[in-house]
Amino acid sequence: MPFFSRSVIKSMIVNLRKKAATTNILRSFTIFMMLSFFFFPSITLAQTYVELTPEISVSELYDDNLYLDDKDEISDYITEVSPGFTLNILSEKYNLGFIYVPTIVRYVHEDQANTVRHLGTITYEQYLHEHLKFDLTNTYLKSEEPLEEEYATEVRHTRNTYQRNTGSASLSYLFGTENELTAGYRNEFLKNKDETIDDGMTQHPFALITHWFDMRNGLELNYEYTKAHFWRDDEFEAGDDYTGNSYGLRYIYRFTPHATVSLDYNLTTRNFRGNDSDEDYKIHDTGIEFEKAFSSDFSITLGGGYFIRENDYSDNENGYMYHASLTKEFERGGFSLGGNGGWDESYLTADRTGFTRYWSLETSVDYRFLERLEGYAGSSYRQDKDEEDLKWDTLAGNCGLRWSFMRWFSLSLDYTYTKRDDDVDTDDYTDNQIMLILTASRLYRW
């Protein structure tokens, strides 16, 4: 099994101003290399093995609304060629992984949007000592696609490229069978070619401690500091910078090895600096959650709670939170159903919606019809409401078939539907995509 999958990648971040962006990415790479030289000397070729999976895919995509415009829908055919590879070096004490997938993109009519996407990640973990583990990861995405998987509720109405990059490093000390102390740092960048969209950087030092007093009673404490900085390349002011703190306390009670209930309390603060209209706030939230694994292929999670947002000068806000999920695996596939609700915030995105209240539902299913033929389908619905009580609903769904043949080849047909209904009419859109994908890949082991 590969050390990590492509889904781990689909997220993250990128540059700062043209010069600043390059400087920060090089700085992140330099830090990675310095850490590499510090930790990698303990790597030897003894008791290691290598997995290399070269891959190439060729796809043809039809998109009936390239610019997510409800009034002037422009369609086009897009050809994508994606050569790439996955490399994993594995041993008892460390794992080192690389994934890199560039994609050559060519539009039939809107050829000014022709580009080369880049998608890559580096992941490294090592046990420095029997009780001390080091983790390092960095992911990078450059794309012109307006809909990002991790930021599905935001809106981009252009095919201008953007870059996302995120890096994370942490040390974990194990001081018991389940007791662990972790301290680390995350850093995120967003750089947009579109001058009308804010660029940004966030930094997150964090710490987490988990301690079990006995087989049934456990406690978690966590802390995270956030520092966010934004800028833009046109003459307008970017959104306010801010700093923040997040504190969390969670008590866990274990009924059985496969059933737990937990109570938690969290405090989040945001302090803004600048000329924009953002106001400082604090969020108190508390909740209860129940988790149970009925078997290795069937589990449920149920949770609920309440939050209060204390604003600096406007009226306070409050609302309910919930979380529920059900997953079931069966002989020929699997099924999942879930939902979330409560509060969220979005600042390092194209439309910077800030604090929102939301609720969502989602479901997915996959099924193997024949030994080499499988199908999948999924759908999601989410409603958000911002601080001005403006609402937007996002509905998405997809389905497809995948046929494997001649050991190393597969052919897929995928359909994706996305619809947004927004109180701001200019952000409404409906988008349909149909994609045919031919993929060849082969795993080599040494």
C-alpha positions in Angstrom: 0.0 0.0 0.0 1.5 3.4 -0.9 2.6 5.6 2.0 0.1 8.2 1.2 -2.7 8.7 -1.4 -3.4 11.5 -3.8 -6.4 12.6 -1.7 -3.9 13.7 1.0 -2.6 16.2 -1.5 -5.6 18.0 -2.7 -5.4 21.0 -0.7 -3.0 23.8 0.0 -1.2 27.0 -0.6 1.6 29.3 -1.9 3.6 32.3 -2.6 3.4 35.9 -1.4 3.9 38.8 -3.6 5.9 38.1 -6.7 9.2 38.6 -5.0 8.0 37.8 -1.5 6.2 34.6 -2.7 9.4 33.2 -4.2 11.3 34.2 -1.1 8.9 32.4 1.3 8.6 29.2 -0.8 12.4 29.1 -1.0 12.6 29.7 2.7 10.2 26.8 3.4 12.3 24.6 1.1 15.5 25.7 2.9 14.0 24.9 6.3 13.0 21.5 5.0 16.5 20.8 3.6 18.1 21.9 6.9 15.8 19.6 8.9 16.5 16.9 6.3 20.3 17.2 6.9 19.7 17.1 10.6 17.5 14.0 10.7 18.4 12.1 7.6 21.9 10.9 8.7 20.3 8.2 10.7 18.7 6.8 7.5 20.6 3.8 6.2 19.8 1.4 3.4 19.6 -1.6 5.8 16.1 -3.0 6.3 14.5 -0.5 3.9 12.5 -1.0 0.7 11.4 1.3 -2.0 8.1 1.7 -3.8 8.0 3.6 -7.1 4.7 4.1 -9.0 5.1 6.0 -12.3 1.7 7.1 -13.7 0.3 9.0 -16.6 -3.3 10.0 -17.3 -4.9 11.6 -20.3 -8.4 13.1 -19.9 -11.0 15.0 -21.9 -13.3 17.3 -20.0 -16.4 19.2 -21.0 -17.3 22.1 -18.7 -20.5 24.0 -19.4 -19.8 27.0 -17.2 -16.0 27.8 -17.1 -16.3 31.1 -15.1 -19.2 30.1 -12.8 -21.4 32.9 -14.2 -25.2 32.5 -13.9 -25.9 35.0 -16.6 -23.2 34.4 -19.3 -22.3 30.7 -19.3 -19.3 29.8 -21.4 -18.5 26.2 -22.2 -15.4 24.5 -23.5 -13.5 21.3 -24.0 -10.3 20.8 -22.0 -7.6 18.3 -22.6 -5.4 17.3 -19.7 -2.2 15.2 -19.7 -0.8 14.3 -16.3 2.5 12.4 -16.0 3.6 11.9 -12.4 5.0 9.5 -9.9 4.8 8.3 -6.3 8.0 7.4 -4.4 8.1 5.9 -1.0 11.1 4.8 1.0 10.1 2.7 4.0 11.8 1.2 7.0 11.0 0.2 10.6 12.0 3.7 11.9 11.2 6.1 9.1 9.1 6.7 6.1 10.0 9.2 3.3 7.5 9.9 0.5 7.2 12.0 -2.6 4.3 12.7 -5.0 4.6 14.9 -8.0 1.9 15.3 -10.7 2.2 18.1 -13.3 -0.8 18.6 -15.6 -0.6 20.1 -19.1 -3.9 21.9 -19.7 -5.2 23.0 -23.1 -8.5 24.7 -23.8 -10.1 24.4 -27.3 -11.6 27.9 -27.3 -10.5 29.8 -24.1 -6.8 29.2 -25.0 -5.7 32.2 -22.9 -6.3 29.9 -19.9 -3.9 27.3 -21.1 -1.5 26.4 -18.3 0.5 23.8 -16.5 -0.8 22.7 -13.1 1.5 21.4 -10.4 0.5 19.1 -7.5 3.1 17.8 -5.1 3.9 16.7 -1.6 6.8 15.6 0.6 6.2 13.6 3.7 8.7 12.4 6.2 8.3 10.7 9.6 11.0 9.2 11.8 11.3 7.7 15.2 14.4 9.6 16.6 14.1 7.5 19.8 11.9 4.8 21.0 9.5 7.4 22.4 10.3 10.4 20.2 8.8 10.9 16.7 9.4 13.6 14.1 6.9 14.4 11.4 7.4 16.8 8.4 5.1 17.4 5.5 4.8 20.0 2.7 2.2 20.2 0.0 1.9 22.5 -3.0 -0.8 23.2 -5.6 -0.8 25.5 -8.6 -4.0 25.5 -10.6 -6.5 27.6 -12.5 -9.6 25.5 -11.5 -12.1 27.8 -9.7 -13.5 25.0 -7.5 -11.1 23.6 -4.9 -12.1 20.5 -3.2 -11.1 21.8 0.3 -12.7 25.2 -0.3 -15.9 24.3 -2.1 -17.9 27.1 -0.7 -15.8 29.9 -2.1 -16.3 31.5 -5.5 -13.8 32.4 -8.2 -15.1 33.8 -11.5 -11.9 33.6 -13.5 -9.4 31.1 -14.7 -6.4 33.0 -13.4 -3.9 30.8 -11.7 -3.4 30.6 -7.9 -0.9 28.8 -5.7 -1.4 27.2 -2.3 1.4 25.8 -0.2 1.3 24.4 3.4 4.0 23.0 5.5 3.9 21.3 8.9 6.6 20.0 11.3 6.1 18.5 14.7 7.8 16.4 17.5 5.8 13.9 19.5 6.9 12.4 22.8 5.2 9.1 23.8 5.2 8.7 27.6 2.8 5.8 27.9 0.8 3.3 25.8 -1.6 6.1 24.8 0.0 9.1 26.4 1.5 11.7 24.0 2.8 15.2 23.9 3.1 16.9 20.5 4.4 20.4 19.7 4.7 21.7 16.1 4.3 24.5 13.6 2.2 25.0 10.5 2.5 27.6 7.8 0.1 28.4 4.9 0.4 30.6 1.9 -2.0 31.7 -0.8 -1.0 33.7 -3.9 -3.4 34.7 -6.6 -2.6 35.9 -10.1 -5.9 37.9 -9.9 -4.9 41.2 -8.4 -8.4 41.8 -7.0 -8.1 38.9 -4.6 -6.2 39.0 -1.3 -3.0 37.1 -1.0 -2.1 35.8 2.5 -0.1 33.9 5.0 -1.0 32.2 8.3 1.3 30.8 10.9 0.2 28.3 13.6 2.4 27.1 16.4 0.5 24.4 18.3 0.8 21.9 21.2 -1.4 18.9 22.2 -1.1 16.6 25.2 -3.2 13.4 25.7 -3.1 11.5 29.0 -5.0 8.4 30.1 -5.3 8.1 33.8 -6.4 4.5 33.5 -8.1 2.3 30.9 -11.3 4.3 31.0 -10.5 7.9 31.7 -8.5 10.2 29.4 -7.9 13.9 29.1 -6.7 16.1 26.1 -5.4 19.6 26.3 -4.5 21.6 23.2 -3.4 25.1 22.3 -2.8 26.9 19.0 -1.6 30.4 18.2 -2.6 32.0 14.9 -0.9 35.0 13.1 -2.5 36.0 9.8 -1.2 38.6 7.3 -2.9 39.7 4.0 -2.0 41.9 1.1 -2.9 42.5 -2.5 -1.3 43.8 -5.7 -3.8 46.5 -6.7 -4.5 49.9 -5.1 -7.1 48.6 -2.7 -6.7 47.6 0.9 -6.4 43.9 1.8 -8.5 42.4 4.6 -7.4 43.0 8.1 -4.5 41.0 9.6 -5.3 39.2 12.8 -3.9 37.2 15.6 -5.7 34.6 17.6 -5.5 31.9 20.3 -7.3 28.6 20.6 -7.6 26.6 23.8 -9.2 23.2 24.1 -10.1 20.8 26.9 -11.6 17.3 26.3 -12.5 14.6 28.7 -12.9 11.0 27.3 -14.6 8.1 29.0 -14.2 4.6 27.4 -17.0 2.2 28.0 -15.4 -0.6 26.0 -12.3 -0.7 23.7 -14.6 0.2 20.9 -17.0 2.8 22.5 -16.2 6.2 24.0 -18.0 9.3 25.0 -16.3 12.7 25.3 -17.0 16.2 26.7 -15.1 19.2 25.4 -14.8 22.9 25.8 -13.0 25.3 23.4 -12.2 29.0 23.5 -11.2 30.8 20.2 -10.1 34.5 20.0 -9.6 36.7 17.0 -8.0 40.2 17.3 -8.0 42.2 14.0 -5.6 45.0 13.0 -6.3 47.3 10.1 -8.7 49.6 8.4 -11.4 47.1 7.5 -14.7 46.5 9.3 -13.7 43.2 11.0 -14.3 43.3 14.8 -12.6 41.3 17.5 -14.5 38.3 18.9 -14.3 35.3 21.2 -16.1 32.0 20.6 -17.0 29.7 23.5 -18.2 26.2 22.4 -18.9 23.1 24.3 -20.2 19.7 23.2 -20.6 16.0 23.8 -19.7 13.2 21.3 -20.3 9.4 21.2 -18.2 7.1 19.1 -18.7 3.3 18.6 -17.2 0.8 16.3 -19.7 -2.1 16.1 -17.2 -4.1 14.0 -14.2 -3.5 11.8 -16.4 -2.4 9.0 -19.2 -0.6 10.8 -19.0 2.5 13.0 -21.0 5.6 14.0 -20.2 9.0 15.6 -22.9 11.3 17.1 -22.2 14.7 18.7 -23.9 17.9 19.6 -23.2 21.2 21.3 -23.6 24.9 21.6 -21.5 28.0 20.9 -21.6 31.6 21.9 -19.7 34.3 20.0 -18.9 37.4 22.1 -18.4 40.4 19.8 -16.3 43.4 20.6 -19.1 45.9 20.0 -22.0 44.3 18.2 -24.6 41.9 19.7 -23.4 38.5 20.7 -24.4 35.5 18.6 -25.1 31.9 19.5 -26.2 28.6 17.9 -26.2 24.9 18.0 -23.5 22.5 16.8 -23.8 18.9 15.6 -21.7 16.2 14.1 -22.8 12.8 12.9 -21.3 10.1 10.7 -22.0 6.5 9.7 -19.6 4.3 7.8 -20.3 0.8 6.6 -18.0 -1.4 4.5 -19.4 -4.5 2.8 -18.1 -7.2 0.5 -18.2 -5.3 -2.7 -17.9 -1.7 -1.5 -18.8 0.8 1.1 -21.3 3.5 2.2 -21.0 6.7 4.3 -23.5 9.2 5.6 -22.8 12.3 7.7 -23.4 15.9 8.6 -21.9 18.8 10.4 -23.2 22.1 11.7 -22.1 25.0 13.9 -19.6 27.8 13.2 -16.8 28.2 10.7 -14.4 30.8 9.5 -12.8 31.5 6.1 -10.1 34.1 5.7 -7.3 32.5 3.5 -9.7 32.0 0.6 -10.6 33.9 -2.6 -13.8 35.5 -1.2 -12.8 35.8 2.5 -16.2 35.2 4.0 -14.9 35.4 7.5 -17.1 34.0 10.4 -20.1 32.0 9.3 -22.8 29.7 10.7 -23.4 26.6 8.7 -24.9 23.2 8.5 -24.2 20.4 6.0 -25.1 16.9 4.9 -23.1 14.5 2.7 -23.2 10.9 1.5 -21.1 8.6 -0.6 -21.2 5.0 -1.9 -18.9 2.8 -4.0 -19.7 -0.6 -5.4 -17.7 -3.2 -7.4 -20.1 -4.6 -10.0 -17.5 -6.9 -11.5 -13.9 -7.9 -10.7 -12.6 -5.0 -12.8 -15.6 -2.7 -12.9 -16.5 -0.4 -10.0 -18.9 2.5 -9.6 -19.1 5.4 -7.2 -21.5 8.3 -6.3 -21.7 11.0 -3.8 -23.5 14.2 -2.9 -23.3 17.1 -0.4 -25.4 20.1 0.6 -24.2 23.0 2.8 -25.8 26.3 3.9 -23.8 29.2 5.2 -24.8 32.5 6.7 -22.3 35.3 7.3 -22.2 38.1 9.8 -24.6 40.2 7.7 -27.1 37.4 7.6 -26.4 36.8 3.9 -27.0 33.1 3.0 -25.7 30.8 0.3 -26.5 27.2 -0.4 -24.0 24.9 -2.2 -25.2 21.6 -3.7 -22.7 19.2 -5.2 -22.9 15.7 -6.6 -20.8 13.3 -8.7 -21.0 9.7 -10.0 -18.8 7.6 -12.2 -17.6 4.3 -13.4 -14.0 2.9 -13.4 -12.9 -0.1 -15.5 -9.5 -1.7 -15.0 -7.9 -3.7 -17.8 -4.5 -5.2 -18.8 -3.2 -5.0 -15.2 -1.9 -1.4 -15.3 -4.6 0.5 -17.2 -7.9 2.0 -16.2 -10.6 4.0 -18.0 -13.0 6.2 -16.0 -16.1 8.2 -16.8 -17.0 10.9 -14.3 -19.9 13.4 -14.0 -19.9 16.3 -11.5 -22.7 18.8 -10.7 -22.3 21.9 -8.6 -25.0 24.6 -7.9 -24.8 27.7 -5.7 -27.8 29.7 -4.7 -26.6 33.0 -3.1 -28.4 36.1 -1.7 -25.8 38.0 -3.7 -27.1 37.2 -7.2 -23.7 37.6 -8.9 -22.4 34.6 -7.0 -25.1 32.2 -8.2 -24.0 29.5 -10.7 -24.7 26.1 -12.0 -21.9 24.0 -13.4 -21.8 20.6 -15.1 -18.7 18.6 -15.9 -18.2 15.4 -17.8 -14.7 13.8 -17.9 -13.3 10.7 -19.6 -9.9 9.6 -18.1 -7.4 7.0 -19.3 -4.7 6.1 -16.8 -1.7 3.9 -16.8 0.3 3.1 -13.7 2.6 0.4 -12.4 4.1 -0.3 -8.9 7.8 -1.3 -8.6 9.3 -2.5 -5.4 12.9 -3.0 -4.3 
